[in-house]
């Protein structure tokens, strides 16, 4: 399968995002997901998940290694975790942390690979800048000052209303939006501030055949 690949850089930090259309045999992943049992995994993801068999990813990651090396300076990719994921939590039930952009890891060697498998292409993934600090990514050195500044911001502006973030707020500015095109994958640093973009009123269907199905793969690399 031929990849349609582009590299986009966004924000003041010019953080790279690799966008790959025609990423995989999408129906193979969808068929696999249809036979699995989904359940909440971890306290932060607003929905249900099932583990992806490593064998399904092996050839894709081998092919991706040269791209990751060119864009991120990595040497080799190893799977830390890989999940089928479906957003199911209604806005009214979101915890405060789920209403904000987040980062997955502070390590510069960690990458996130997100593969969109839903026929509904109205959602996507957005990237953000924290207004007070100007940070678009959080490493170990930035983490203490980011936490302090964010706490102060939330005391000033209050906890966001129970809804999925959909653009600029008093605390965060959206710097990029990648649409969740069917069989598109995006590869980005795990320490960038990001969150799912879900249109208002989107039906949060738990069925992997009709819901917002993605494969979320967290990778470690060597610099």
N, C-alpha and C positions, 0 to 999 in steps of 0.2 A: 504494500500500500504506500503510495506516494504521500509524503507530508507536505502540506502547505505551511511553511514556517516563516514567522517574522519575529523580530526582536524589538520590543517597544520599551522606551525609558520614560519615566514619569517623575514629576515633582522636582524640587530643588536638588534632591540627592541623586536624581537620575537613576533610580533603582530599576534594574532590568526585569522585564517580564517576557518570557519566551511564550509565544502563542503558536500552537500547532493545530491546524484543522486536518481532519481525516486521520486522527491520531491512531486508531486501533480498530479491531473488529468489534464495533460497538455492540452488535447483537449477541456476540459471545458473552460479553460482560452482562448484558441485560438478562440473557437466559440464565446465567449463573446466579445472579441476584434473585431471580424469581423463585429459586428453590431454597433460599436461605431464610433463617429466622432472624429478624431484626429486633433489637432492643436498645435501650439507652446504654451508652458506654462512655464513662467519664462525666464530670460535672458540668462541662462548659458547652458541649455541642447541643444545639437546640433541636434535637430530634433523635432518630434511631439509627443504629449502625449494625453492620455485620462484617466479619473479617474477610478480606480478600485473600484467596489462595496465592502464595508467592509465585507459583508456576505461571499464573496468568500474566504476571508482570515481567518475567525474566527477559524475554526477547525485547520488549519495549524499552526497558531500562538499559540494556546493552546498547541499543541503538541511540539512546538519549545521552549516553556518557560523553560522546564527542561534543555535543551541543553544550552540555553543562560545563565541560572543560573550557570551551571557547568563551562562553558568556560569564561564568562565575569563577573560573580559574580552578575548578575542582579536579580531583584525580580519583576517579572511581565513584560509584554510587552504591550505597547499601540501604536496604529498606529497614526503617525503624518501626513503622506501623503502616498498615494499609487497610482502609475501611470502605465498604459501600456505605453511603450516608444519605439520609432522607430528612429534610427539614420538616418537622411536624408540630413544633411548639407554637401555639397561637400567641400573637403579640401580647395579649393580656397576661400570659403566664411567664413571660421572659424575666429572668433574674436581672438585677442591675448590670452585671458585667456583660450579659448578652445583648445589652442595648448600646454597647460601645464598640468601636473598632478594637481589635486585639492583635497580639503577635503570638506565634506558636512557640518560639524558642529565641533565646538571645545569642546562641552560638552562630558565628558567621559561616560555619560549615554545613548548617542544616538548610535543606531546600524543601519546598512543598510542591507537589504535583497534583493538580486538580483536573479531573477528567469529567466533563459534562455528558451525562447520558440520558437526560430528559428530553422528550420530544417538544416540551414547552420551552421555548427559547427566550422567555420574557425576563428571566432572572440573570444573575451574573455575579461578579466579584468586584468589589470596589476597594481602592487603596486611599489612605488618608494621611494628612499631616496634623500633628498636634499643634494647635495655634500658639500656645504659651511658649513651648520650647522650640518649636520649629522642627521637631523630630518627625521623620517619616519611617524610621527604623529604630529599633531598641536593641543595643548590645549591652553587655554586662556593665560597661563603664557609664552608660546613659541611664541604666535602670533606676538607681536611687533618685536622681533628680527628676526623672519622668514621673515616678510614683508620687513624689512630693508635690510636683506641679499639678498633676491630675487630681490629687486629693483636694488641693486648694481650689481648682476649677470647679469641682463638683460641689464644694461647699458654697461657692459663689453663685453658680448657675443652677444647682440642684441636680438630682438624679434625673436622667432623661425619662420621659413618659414611656410606658410599656408598649413599645413598638420597635420594629426593625429599623435601624438607621437607614435613611434614604437619600442622604446628601449632606450638604454643609450644616453644621450646628454651631452654637456659640463656642464649643470646645474643640471641634475637629473640622478640617476643611478637606473635602474630597478632591484628590489630585488625579484620579484615573478610574475608569469603569471599563471592565472587560465583560462583554456579553457572553452569556452561557449558551453558545451555539452547540447544537447536537454534535457529538463526537469531536469537540474541541478540547484540548488540554492546555493549561497554562502552568508554567514552571517559574517559581519566584523564591526569593529568600524568605525563610520562615520568620525572620525577625522584623519584617515589614508590617506596618499597621494596616490591617485589612478587615473586611467582613463581607458576608454574603449581601448581595443586592437583591432584595425581593420586592416586586411591585406591590403596592398597597392593594389589599383584597385578594391576593394570590391564594388559591386553594391549597392547603397544606395536606396533601394526600399521602397516607402512609404506604400505599401500594407501590412497590418498586417498578411496576409496569407503567404507572400513570403519574407517580409523584416526582418530586425534584430529586432524582437519583444522580449522585456523583460518586466517583472514586477519589478518595482523599488519601494520598500516599505521602508519607513523611520520610525524607531521605537524609542520610548523612554522607558527607563527602570528605575528602582530604584536600586541603589547600596546598 
